[in-house]
């Protein structure tokens, strides 16, 4: 596979942005593609991806090949309009060049699909209240969208499959991108998905998803604030994410800040602190909780300090606890409604 792919693995912008989002902010949108499709996207000696950058002005690249893994991550960064145009061109190229693409010829125009990687905590923004937003995007673009219920292994990203003609998918991508930028803060702390053998995942993930702090306000999918109101049920904690046996070197420690709604903090702490103590013990991370809300949203900041692997496990345990509490509350409300109707 051409070496061009590895030079552009991390194609997200590095500069900080102003606190107020604007239509011209930079979007980073990732998608999961097959190794074969990745080869088409890159092209011989990197020609296709170079042409894509020239035509749209985006930064684009594909993650490195991992032996035995048949999926790679496509990353496209630019304005919302440029990113949607780039995905339109990429999908058109895959339809015409790759027989393995999921294309059907039963309709007048060719249909295919792309699997976007979306932060778990930004899914609510895309779906909208009672599904109204996702329905509007589908109606306006002509594309069909299918959101997975589970997060991908050892990450807090989910797949949104967008199906339709390249043009329809491009329109849907533009609307999805606008949603992500409007609510960019919700994704802060997202643990990015990186394909890898499940038994070697922790080794393949080092250094990908964390920075020492989130002081900037870069706007891209997977860089917003985690507030626990995403939809769906996250999987359990990863099998191979382990608590450190010995004290790790300080250079390997990472700091992760996430925000939790104040009314959910109690369920995470537990009676006499039992729940948070257990999460600290199982993950190996140090977790501190702000005593007061940090802004007008009423959310409280959780600071997680540990190795990347320990922090990932802490995040999964926190998410699981939040989901369990939300399911319990939904069940209780349903029971109350049933009692009222009776």
Residue pairs with C-beta under 8 A, 6 or more apart in sequence:
1 35
1 38
1 39
1 42
1 65
2 39
2 42
2 43
2 44
2 45
2 46
3 46
4 42
4 45
4 46
4 49
4 50
4 61
5 38
5 42
5 46
5 49
5 61
5 62
5 63
5 64
5 65
5 72
6 64
7 61
8 49
8 59
8 60
8 61
8 62
8 75
9 61
9 62
9 63
9 64
9 75
10 61
10 75
11 28
11 59
11 60
11 61
11 75
11 76
11 77
12 28
12 59
12 75
12 77
12 218
12 220
12 223
13 26
13 28
13 59
13 77
13 218
13 220
14 218
15 216
15 218
16 215
16 216
16 217
16 218
17 25
17 26
17 216
17 217
17 218
17 219
18 217
19 217
21 181
21 182
21 184
21 219
23 80
23 178
23 181
24 79
25 79
25 181
25 184
25 219
26 77
26 78
26 79
26 218
26 219
26 220
27 77
27 78
27 79
27 80
27 83
27 177
27 180
27 181
27 219
27 220
27 221
28 75
28 76
28 77
28 218
28 220
28 221
28 222
28 223
29 75
29 76
29 77
29 83
29 87
29 116
29 173
29 176
29 177
29 180
29 220
29 221
30 73
30 74
30 75
30 76
30 116
30 117
30 157
30 192
30 221
30 222
31 73
31 74
31 76
31 87
31 114
31 115
31 116
31 117
32 71
32 72
32 73
32 74
32 115
32 117
32 159
32 193
32 195
33 41
33 62
33 71
33 72
33 73
33 74
33 114
33 115
34 70
34 71
34 72
34 100
35 65
35 69
35 70
35 71
35 72
36 98
36 100
37 94
37 98
37 100
37 101
38 62
38 72
38 74
40 48
40 93
40 94
40 97
40 98
41 48
41 49
41 52
41 60
41 62
41 74
41 90
41 93
41 94
42 48
42 49
42 62
43 49
43 50
43 51
48 93
49 60
49 61
49 62
52 58
52 60
52 86
52 89
52 90
53 59
53 60
55 85
55 89
56 78
56 82
56 83
56 85
56 86
56 89
57 78
57 79
57 82
58 76
58 77
58 78
58 82
58 83
58 86
59 75
59 76
59 77
59 78
60 74
60 75
60 76
60 77
60 86
61 74
61 75
62 72
62 73
62 74
62 75
63 72
63 73
63 74
63 75
63 194
63 195
64 72
65 72
66 195
66 196
66 197
66 204
68 197
69 195
69 196
69 197
71 195
72 195
73 117
73 193
73 194
73 195
74 90
76 83
76 86
76 87
76 90
77 83
77 220
78 86
80 174
80 177
80 178
80 181
81 174
83 173
83 174
83 177
84 170
84 171
84 173
84 174
84 177
85 170
87 114
87 169
87 170
87 173
88 166
88 167
88 169
88 170
88 173
89 166
90 114
91 112
91 114
91 166
91 169
91 170
92 166
94 101
94 112
95 101
95 103
95 110
95 112
95 166
101 112
102 112
102 113
103 110
103 111
103 112
104 110
104 111
109 165
110 165
110 166
111 163
111 164
111 165
112 163
112 164
112 165
112 166
112 169
113 161
113 162
113 163
113 164
113 169
114 161
114 162
114 169
114 173
115 159
115 160
115 161
116 159
116 160
116 161
116 162
116 173
116 176
117 152
117 157
117 158
117 159
117 192
117 193
117 221
117 222
118 126
118 147
118 157
118 158
118 159
118 160
118 176
118 180
118 221
119 156
119 157
119 158
119 186
119 187
119 190
119 221
119 222
119 224
119 230
120 151
120 156
120 157
120 158
120 190
120 230
120 232
120 234
120 319
121 156
121 186
121 187
121 190
121 224
121 225
121 226
121 227
121 228
121 229
121 230
122 179
122 180
122 183
122 186
122 187
122 221
122 224
122 230
123 147
123 158
123 160
123 230
123 231
123 232
124 186
124 229
124 230
124 231
125 133
125 179
125 180
125 182
125 183
125 186
126 133
126 134
126 137
126 147
126 160
126 176
126 179
126 180
127 133
127 134
127 147
127 231
128 134
128 135
128 136
133 179
134 145
134 147
136 175
137 143
137 145
137 172
137 175
137 176
137 179
138 144
138 145
138 172
140 171
140 175
141 164
141 168
141 169
141 171
141 172
141 175
142 164
142 165
142 167
142 168
142 171
143 162
143 163
143 164
143 165
143 168
143 169
143 171
143 172
144 162
144 163
144 164
145 160
145 161
145 162
145 163
145 172
146 160
146 161
146 163
147 158
147 159
147 160
147 161
147 232
148 158
148 159
148 160
148 161
148 232
149 158
149 232
149 233
150 158
150 232
150 233
150 234
150 235
151 157
151 158
151 232
151 234
151 235
151 319
152 158
152 159
152 193
153 193
153 198
153 201
153 235
153 238
154 191
154 193
154 201
154 202
154 205
154 238
154 241
154 312
155 190
155 191
155 192
155 193
155 194
155 209
156 189
156 190
156 191
156 226
156 234
156 315
156 319
157 190
157 191
157 192
157 193
157 222
158 232
160 176
162 169
162 172
162 173
162 176
163 169
164 172
180 187
180 219
180 220
180 221
180 224
181 219
183 224
184 217
184 219
184 220
184 223
184 224
185 217
185 224
185 225
186 224
186 225
186 226
186 227
186 229
187 221
187 222
187 223
187 224
187 225
187 226
188 214
188 223
188 224
188 225
188 226
188 257
188 258
188 259
189 214
189 225
189 226
189 256
189 257
189 258
189 315
190 209
190 221
190 222
190 223
190 224
190 226
191 209
191 312
191 315
192 208
192 209
192 222
194 201
194 204
194 205
194 208
196 203
196 204
196 205
197 204
198 239
198 240
199 240
201 238
201 240
202 238
202 240
202 241
202 242
202 309
205 308
205 309
205 312
206 308
207 308
209 308
209 312
210 254
210 256
210 308
210 311
211 254
212 254
212 255
213 255
213 257
214 223
214 257
225 258
225 259
226 258
226 259
226 315
227 258
227 259
227 260
227 261
227 297
227 299
228 258
228 260
228 261
228 264
228 318
228 319
228 322
229 261
233 323
234 316
234 319
234 320
234 323
235 316
236 316
236 320
237 282
237 313
237 316
237 317
237 320
238 312
238 313
238 316
241 283
241 309
241 310
241 312
241 313
241 316
242 284
242 309
242 313
243 281
243 282
243 283
243 284
243 310
243 313
244 284
244 306
244 307
244 310
248 306
248 307
252 307
252 308
253 305
253 306
253 307
254 305
254 306
254 307
254 308
254 311
255 303
255 304
255 305
256 303
256 304
256 305
256 311
256 314
256 315
257 301
257 302
257 303
257 304
258 301
258 302
258 304
258 315
258 318
259 294
259 297
259 299
259 300
259 301
259 302
260 268
260 299
260 300
260 302
260 318
260 322
261 297
261 298
261 299
262 293
262 298
262 299
262 300
264 322
264 325
265 289
265 300
267 275
267 321
267 322
267 324
267 325
268 275
268 276
268 279
268 302
268 318
268 321
268 322
269 275
269 276
269 289
270 276
270 277
270 278
275 321
276 287
276 289
279 287
279 314
279 317
279 318
279 321
280 286
280 287
280 314
282 313
282 317
283 306
283 310
283 311
283 313
283 314
283 317
284 306
284 307
284 310
284 313
285 304
285 305
285 306
285 307
285 310
285 311
285 313
285 314
286 304
286 305
286 306
287 302
287 303
287 304
287 305
287 314
288 302
288 303
288 305
289 300
289 301
289 302
289 303
290 300
290 301
290 302
290 303
291 300
292 300
293 299
293 300
294 300
294 301
302 318
304 311
304 314
304 315
305 311
306 314
